């Protein structure tokens, strides 16, 4: 039931943000009453307080371009070149190293 209450408050806040209306607990509660959604009385105020000072439209449009995305882009560009060279090195190591098994150490399954 809690997740339904949270989801209802999120949708109400998105409706208010889409209409450029300030998000308050009373306005969230009004939308929920109009939609015949019954929730605990603390949810609208909790969401209104959490979204205080947050530009929801900007938050939604910038989901893919987070703060940490810019520095992560540079190493990601170099990663394909490094990834292409890495398998060749790994294959050489696999060929030169003999494979060990549990039987070689006297730890067989049925001993």
GUGU-735891 format. One record per residue (C-alpha): residue number from 1; x, y, z; chain. Coordinates in steps of 0.25 Angstrom, whole numbers, plus 5000, padded with zeros to 4 digits. Example, Ala and Ser with C-alpha at 12.3 -4.5 7.8 and 13.67 -1.06 7.14 Angstrom:
resi, px, py, pz, chain
1, 5049, 4982, 5031, A
2, 5055, 4996, 5029, A
This chain:
resi, px, py, pz, chain
1, 5000, 5000, 5000, A
2, 5012, 5009, 5003, A
3, 5017, 5009, 4989, A
4, 5003, 5012, 4983, A
5, 5003, 5025, 4992, A
6, 5017, 5029, 4988, A
7, 5013, 5027, 4973, A
8, 5001, 5035, 4975, A
9, 5008, 5046, 4981, A
10, 5019, 5046, 4970, A
11, 5008, 5046, 4959, A
12, 5002, 5058, 4966, A
13, 5015, 5065, 4967, A
14, 5017, 5063, 4953, A
15, 5003, 5068, 4949, A
16, 5006, 5081, 4957, A
17, 5020, 5083, 4951, A
18, 5014, 5081, 4937, A
19, 5004, 5092, 4940, A
20, 5014, 5101, 4946, A
21, 5007, 5101, 4959, A
22, 5015, 5102, 4972, A
23, 5016, 5088, 4979, A
24, 5010, 5088, 4993, A
25, 5004, 5077, 5001, A
26, 4990, 5083, 5000, A
27, 4990, 5083, 4985, A
28, 4995, 5069, 4985, A
29, 4984, 5065, 4994, A
30, 4974, 5072, 4985, A
31, 4978, 5065, 4973, A
32, 4978, 5051, 4981, A
33, 4964, 5054, 4986, A
34, 4959, 5057, 4972, A
35, 4965, 5044, 4967, A
36, 4959, 5037, 4979, A
37, 4972, 5032, 4984, A
38, 4973, 5030, 4999, A
39, 4986, 5031, 5005, A
40, 4992, 5034, 5019, A
41, 4991, 5048, 5022, A
42, 5006, 5050, 5024, A
43, 5010, 5047, 5009, A
44, 5006, 5060, 5002, A
45, 5014, 5068, 5012, A
46, 5026, 5059, 5012, A
47, 5026, 5060, 4996, A
48, 5024, 5075, 4996, A
49, 5035, 5077, 5006, A
50, 5045, 5068, 4998, A
51, 5042, 5075, 4985, A
52, 5043, 5089, 4992, A
53, 5053, 5097, 4983, A
54, 5055, 5086, 4972, A
55, 5052, 5090, 4958, A
56, 5045, 5077, 4954, A
57, 5044, 5080, 4939, A
58, 5059, 5082, 4939, A
59, 5062, 5070, 4947, A
60, 5053, 5061, 4937, A
61, 5060, 5067, 4924, A
62, 5074, 5065, 4930, A
63, 5073, 5051, 4934, A
64, 5083, 5046, 4924, A
65, 5093, 5057, 4927, A
66, 5096, 5056, 4941, A
67, 5107, 5063, 4949, A
68, 5116, 5051, 4948, A
69, 5114, 5048, 4933, A
70, 5124, 5058, 4928, A
71, 5137, 5052, 4934, A
72, 5132, 5038, 4931, A
73, 5131, 5041, 4917, A
74, 5146, 5043, 4914, A
75, 5150, 5030, 4920, A
76, 5139, 5023, 4913, A
77, 5144, 5028, 4899, A
78, 5158, 5022, 4902, A
79, 5152, 5009, 4907, A
80, 5149, 5003, 4894, A
81, 5163, 5004, 4889, A
82, 5168, 4997, 4902, A
83, 5157, 4987, 4901, A
84, 5162, 4983, 4887, A
85, 5176, 4981, 4892, A
86, 5173, 4974, 4905, A
87, 5167, 4961, 4899, A
88, 5180, 4958, 4891, A
89, 5188, 4959, 4904, A
90, 5178, 4950, 4911, A
91, 5179, 4939, 4901, A
92, 5194, 4939, 4901, A
93, 5193, 4937, 4916, A
94, 5183, 4926, 4915, A
95, 5192, 4918, 4905, A
96, 5205, 4919, 4913, A
97, 5199, 4916, 4927, A
98, 5196, 4901, 4930, A
99, 5182, 4899, 4935, A
100, 5181, 4893, 4949, A
101, 5170, 4885, 4954, A
102, 5165, 4879, 4968, A
103, 5170, 4865, 4964, A
104, 5184, 4870, 4962, A
105, 5184, 4875, 4977, A
106, 5178, 4862, 4982, A
107, 5165, 4868, 4985, A
108, 5156, 4860, 4976, A
109, 5141, 4860, 4978, A
110, 5139, 4845, 4981, A
111, 5152, 4843, 4990, A
